[in-house]
Amino acid sequence: MGRFCFISIGFLLWAFLIHNTQIARQLHSVCQRQIIKSNKRFVNEKLALICGKKINQHFEKSLITQAGLIHIFVVSGAHLNFYKKCFVFLFGARWGKYILSLFLILFTFTCNNSPPILRATAEHFIKLINHYFKLNFIDNETILLSGILAIALLPAYSQSLSLQLSLICTLVMRTQYFKVKTFILYFIISPVLLLFTVPNPVITIPSFLLTLLITSLLFPMTLLTSLFHNPLQTVTDLLYTLMYRVLEVTTVEIQTLELSQKLDSQKMILLIWLYIAILIYYFMHLEKKHKKIRL
């Protein structure tokens, strides 16, 4: 009963406060000030990784997008997995998930209600409810419900490309039936990237290595150097420099198609939602097929 009350109160508090934009703006502002104060180089990239702020520099954003890494630089499930492991390590599996719930409520506001983090937080609460009530939702169903809940809480996010990318990436990375998920992910998000740039298949191997670099080293080191002034600052900046050198060498210079400007934005968003619906149907069908084989 205590766990049910905790989950219910936590979820209702989060759902209620999420509409208080002043709290989100203030916490987001605090996060940005801390990053700017602690760092002199690659500030925009660090703001994107830690505070969920969009990368505004055209050249850097173009390199990251063409490499299929934009979903990593938007605060996403990869970041939450890192936080989850930290809390489980510090507080154990039993209490870690509840302390993580409180942290996610605060973190959602710190990222200014960023669509991917909002969806990921919604999924976290759905999983807790699923576990407590033994609803037996499979992963694909919790991902689908998290997207629906995010839009139900903030309907304007139905037009959010970052929410759509978050759903696609989570669907691919959560499946158990692909061995090299990063390569598969690149080709699955390519139709979406095609609306903004020309995806470059040559970069799939460097992209795979850079994904490991960002999630395993760059993100945690950026977090540490932003919270505490330490000698890792120089090493962190060197890793950012290395990342851009690899991107510059491996990314070919291709003229952007700019289909996003030629297509009506509403039609573009609708096409991507249709694509996501097809992916969800495919992954659910795959799950059922493998269940039948096991039986």
Secondary structure, DSSP 8 states (H G I E B T S, - for coil): -HHHHHHHHHHHHHHHHTT-HHHHHHHHHHHHHHHHHH-SSSHHHHHHHHH------HHHHHHHHHTT-HHHHSS-HHHHHHHHHHHHHHHHHHHHHHHHHHHHHHHHHHTTT-HHHHHHHHHHHHHHHHHHHT----HHHHHHHHHHHHHHH-GGGGG-HHHHHHHHHHHHHH-SS-SSHHHHHHHHHHHHHTTTS---GGGHHHHHHHHHHIIIIIHHHHHHHHHS--THHHHHHHHHHHHHHHHHHHS-------HHHHS-HHHHHHHHHHHHHHHHHHHHHHHHHHHHHH-
